[in-house]
Amino acid sequence: MNFESRLSSILYLIGYQFFSQIGVIGVSTPIGRMYDTIGYRPTYMYLGIIILFFVLIGFLTLSKDSGVSLENN
């Protein structure tokens, strides 16, 4: 509302890419250390368990669609 939509979308995309890359840097170091210490297979098992945990939390906490349709009637 306060800014031009093109400027707002550019800033959003730049910010998203920046924080996405920071997240990759932050996660890749511990994952690499896990590869070195416990191996490939257990590392992916632990990552899968963590992802499953977050999926279950999302499934239990997010509400269902309120019935609002995007179709034009």
PyMOL commands that place a pseudoatom at each C-alpha (Angstrom):
pseudoatom trace, name=CA, resn=MET, resi=1, chain=A, elem=C, hetatm=0, pos=[0.000, 0.000, 0.000]
pseudoatom trace, name=CA, resn=ASN, resi=2, chain=A, elem=C, hetatm=0, pos=[2.763, 2.434, 0.865]
pseudoatom trace, name=CA, resn=PHE, resi=3, chain=A, elem=C, hetatm=0, pos=[5.239, 1.586, -1.895]
pseudoatom trace, name=CA, resn=GLU, resi=4, chain=A, elem=C, hetatm=0, pos=[5.071, 0.961, -5.599]
pseudoatom trace, name=CA, resn=SER, resi=5, chain=A, elem=C, hetatm=0, pos=[4.373, -2.722, -6.231]
pseudoatom trace, name=CA, resn=ARG, resi=6, chain=A, elem=C, hetatm=0, pos=[7.419, -3.210, -8.501]
pseudoatom trace, name=CA, resn=LEU, resi=7, chain=A, elem=C, hetatm=0, pos=[9.782, -1.794, -5.873]
pseudoatom trace, name=CA, resn=SER, resi=8, chain=A, elem=C, hetatm=0, pos=[8.127, -3.817, -3.159]
pseudoatom trace, name=CA, resn=SER, resi=9, chain=A, elem=C, hetatm=0, pos=[8.430, -7.063, -5.138]
pseudoatom trace, name=CA, resn=ILE, resi=10, chain=A, elem=C, hetatm=0, pos=[12.098, -6.411, -5.965]
pseudoatom trace, name=CA, resn=LEU, resi=11, chain=A, elem=C, hetatm=0, pos=[12.929, -5.742, -2.330]
pseudoatom trace, name=CA, resn=TYR, resi=12, chain=A, elem=C, hetatm=0, pos=[11.038, -8.859, -1.282]
pseudoatom trace, name=CA, resn=LEU, resi=13, chain=A, elem=C, hetatm=0, pos=[12.900, -11.039, -3.783]
pseudoatom trace, name=CA, resn=ILE, resi=14, chain=A, elem=C, hetatm=0, pos=[16.296, -9.623, -2.811]
pseudoatom trace, name=CA, resn=GLY, resi=15, chain=A, elem=C, hetatm=0, pos=[15.539, -10.063, 0.886]
pseudoatom trace, name=CA, resn=TYR, resi=16, chain=A, elem=C, hetatm=0, pos=[14.250, -13.587, 0.319]
pseudoatom trace, name=CA, resn=GLN, resi=17, chain=A, elem=C, hetatm=0, pos=[17.363, -14.594, -1.624]
pseudoatom trace, name=CA, resn=PHE, resi=18, chain=A, elem=C, hetatm=0, pos=[19.656, -13.025, 0.971]
pseudoatom trace, name=CA, resn=PHE, resi=19, chain=A, elem=C, hetatm=0, pos=[18.110, -14.797, 3.934]
pseudoatom trace, name=CA, resn=SER, resi=20, chain=A, elem=C, hetatm=0, pos=[17.804, -18.015, 1.960]
pseudoatom trace, name=CA, resn=GLN, resi=21, chain=A, elem=C, hetatm=0, pos=[21.551, -18.001, 1.324]
pseudoatom trace, name=CA, resn=ILE, resi=22, chain=A, elem=C, hetatm=0, pos=[22.270, -17.168, 4.972]
pseudoatom trace, name=CA, resn=GLY, resi=23, chain=A, elem=C, hetatm=0, pos=[20.130, -20.166, 5.936]
pseudoatom trace, name=CA, resn=VAL, resi=24, chain=A, elem=C, hetatm=0, pos=[22.067, -22.433, 3.586]
pseudoatom trace, name=CA, resn=ILE, resi=25, chain=A, elem=C, hetatm=0, pos=[25.341, -21.274, 5.105]
pseudoatom trace, name=CA, resn=GLY, resi=26, chain=A, elem=C, hetatm=0, pos=[24.009, -21.816, 8.612]
pseudoatom trace, name=CA, resn=VAL, resi=27, chain=A, elem=C, hetatm=0, pos=[22.686, -25.314, 7.919]
pseudoatom trace, name=CA, resn=SER, resi=28, chain=A, elem=C, hetatm=0, pos=[25.441, -26.664, 5.662]
pseudoatom trace, name=CA, resn=THR, resi=29, chain=A, elem=C, hetatm=0, pos=[28.165, -26.532, 8.314]
pseudoatom trace, name=CA, resn=PRO, resi=30, chain=A, elem=C, hetatm=0, pos=[26.392, -28.729, 10.893]
pseudoatom trace, name=CA, resn=ILE, resi=31, chain=A, elem=C, hetatm=0, pos=[25.180, -31.108, 8.182]
pseudoatom trace, name=CA, resn=GLY, resi=32, chain=A, elem=C, hetatm=0, pos=[28.729, -31.440, 6.834]
pseudoatom trace, name=CA, resn=ARG, resi=33, chain=A, elem=C, hetatm=0, pos=[30.010, -32.185, 10.315]
pseudoatom trace, name=CA, resn=MET, resi=34, chain=A, elem=C, hetatm=0, pos=[27.324, -34.835, 10.725]
pseudoatom trace, name=CA, resn=TYR, resi=35, chain=A, elem=C, hetatm=0, pos=[28.478, -36.454, 7.450]
pseudoatom trace, name=CA, resn=ASP, resi=36, chain=A, elem=C, hetatm=0, pos=[32.024, -36.552, 8.760]
pseudoatom trace, name=CA, resn=THR, resi=37, chain=A, elem=C, hetatm=0, pos=[31.218, -37.919, 12.206]
pseudoatom trace, name=CA, resn=ILE, resi=38, chain=A, elem=C, hetatm=0, pos=[28.272, -40.306, 11.792]
pseudoatom trace, name=CA, resn=GLY, resi=39, chain=A, elem=C, hetatm=0, pos=[28.101, -40.912, 8.033]
pseudoatom trace, name=CA, resn=TYR, resi=40, chain=A, elem=C, hetatm=0, pos=[25.742, -40.374, 5.142]
pseudoatom trace, name=CA, resn=ARG, resi=41, chain=A, elem=C, hetatm=0, pos=[22.832, -42.659, 6.002]
pseudoatom trace, name=CA, resn=PRO, resi=42, chain=A, elem=C, hetatm=0, pos=[22.363, -41.675, 9.681]
pseudoatom trace, name=CA, resn=THR, resi=43, chain=A, elem=C, hetatm=0, pos=[22.611, -38.005, 8.754]
pseudoatom trace, name=CA, resn=TYR, resi=44, chain=A, elem=C, hetatm=0, pos=[19.703, -38.315, 6.347]
pseudoatom trace, name=CA, resn=MET, resi=45, chain=A, elem=C, hetatm=0, pos=[17.735, -40.373, 8.849]
pseudoatom trace, name=CA, resn=TYR, resi=46, chain=A, elem=C, hetatm=0, pos=[18.089, -37.589, 11.433]
pseudoatom trace, name=CA, resn=LEU, resi=47, chain=A, elem=C, hetatm=0, pos=[17.174, -34.949, 8.860]
pseudoatom trace, name=CA, resn=GLY, resi=48, chain=A, elem=C, hetatm=0, pos=[14.113, -36.960, 7.856]
pseudoatom trace, name=CA, resn=ILE, resi=49, chain=A, elem=C, hetatm=0, pos=[13.014, -37.240, 11.478]
pseudoatom trace, name=CA, resn=ILE, resi=50, chain=A, elem=C, hetatm=0, pos=[13.407, -33.491, 11.967]
pseudoatom trace, name=CA, resn=ILE, resi=51, chain=A, elem=C, hetatm=0, pos=[11.391, -32.770, 8.811]
pseudoatom trace, name=CA, resn=LEU, resi=52, chain=A, elem=C, hetatm=0, pos=[8.690, -35.236, 9.857]
pseudoatom trace, name=CA, resn=PHE, resi=53, chain=A, elem=C, hetatm=0, pos=[8.492, -33.497, 13.236]
pseudoatom trace, name=CA, resn=PHE, resi=54, chain=A, elem=C, hetatm=0, pos=[7.898, -30.115, 11.598]
pseudoatom trace, name=CA, resn=VAL, resi=55, chain=A, elem=C, hetatm=0, pos=[5.373, -31.571, 9.158]
pseudoatom trace, name=CA, resn=LEU, resi=56, chain=A, elem=C, hetatm=0, pos=[3.402, -33.040, 12.053]
pseudoatom trace, name=CA, resn=ILE, resi=57, chain=A, elem=C, hetatm=0, pos=[3.486, -29.735, 13.920]
pseudoatom trace, name=CA, resn=GLY, resi=58, chain=A, elem=C, hetatm=0, pos=[2.219, -27.961, 10.795]
pseudoatom trace, name=CA, resn=PHE, resi=59, chain=A, elem=C, hetatm=0, pos=[-0.485, -30.564, 10.265]
pseudoatom trace, name=CA, resn=LEU, resi=60, chain=A, elem=C, hetatm=0, pos=[-1.712, -30.185, 13.831]
pseudoatom trace, name=CA, resn=THR, resi=61, chain=A, elem=C, hetatm=0, pos=[-1.479, -26.400, 14.139]
pseudoatom trace, name=CA, resn=LEU, resi=62, chain=A, elem=C, hetatm=0, pos=[-2.495, -25.010, 10.759]
pseudoatom trace, name=CA, resn=SER, resi=63, chain=A, elem=C, hetatm=0, pos=[-6.183, -24.524, 10.225]
pseudoatom trace, name=CA, resn=LYS, resi=64, chain=A, elem=C, hetatm=0, pos=[-8.126, -25.862, 7.298]
pseudoatom trace, name=CA, resn=ASP, resi=65, chain=A, elem=C, hetatm=0, pos=[-9.276, -23.654, 4.445]
pseudoatom trace, name=CA, resn=SER, resi=66, chain=A, elem=C, hetatm=0, pos=[-12.228, -21.516, 5.471]
pseudoatom trace, name=CA, resn=GLY, resi=67, chain=A, elem=C, hetatm=0, pos=[-14.054, -22.280, 2.238]
pseudoatom trace, name=CA, resn=VAL, resi=68, chain=A, elem=C, hetatm=0, pos=[-12.997, -19.102, 0.445]
pseudoatom trace, name=CA, resn=SER, resi=69, chain=A, elem=C, hetatm=0, pos=[-12.588, -19.858, -3.223]
pseudoatom trace, name=CA, resn=LEU, resi=70, chain=A, elem=C, hetatm=0, pos=[-10.290, -18.098, -5.650]
pseudoatom trace, name=CA, resn=GLU, resi=71, chain=A, elem=C, hetatm=0, pos=[-12.658, -18.769, -8.538]
pseudoatom trace, name=CA, resn=ASN, resi=72, chain=A, elem=C, hetatm=0, pos=[-14.780, -15.967, -9.832]
pseudoatom trace, name=CA, resn=ASN, resi=73, chain=A, elem=C, hetatm=0, pos=[-18.456, -16.931, -9.605]
for i in range(1, 73): cmd.bond("trace and resi %d" % i, "trace and resi %d" % (i + 1))
show_as sticks, trace
zoom trace
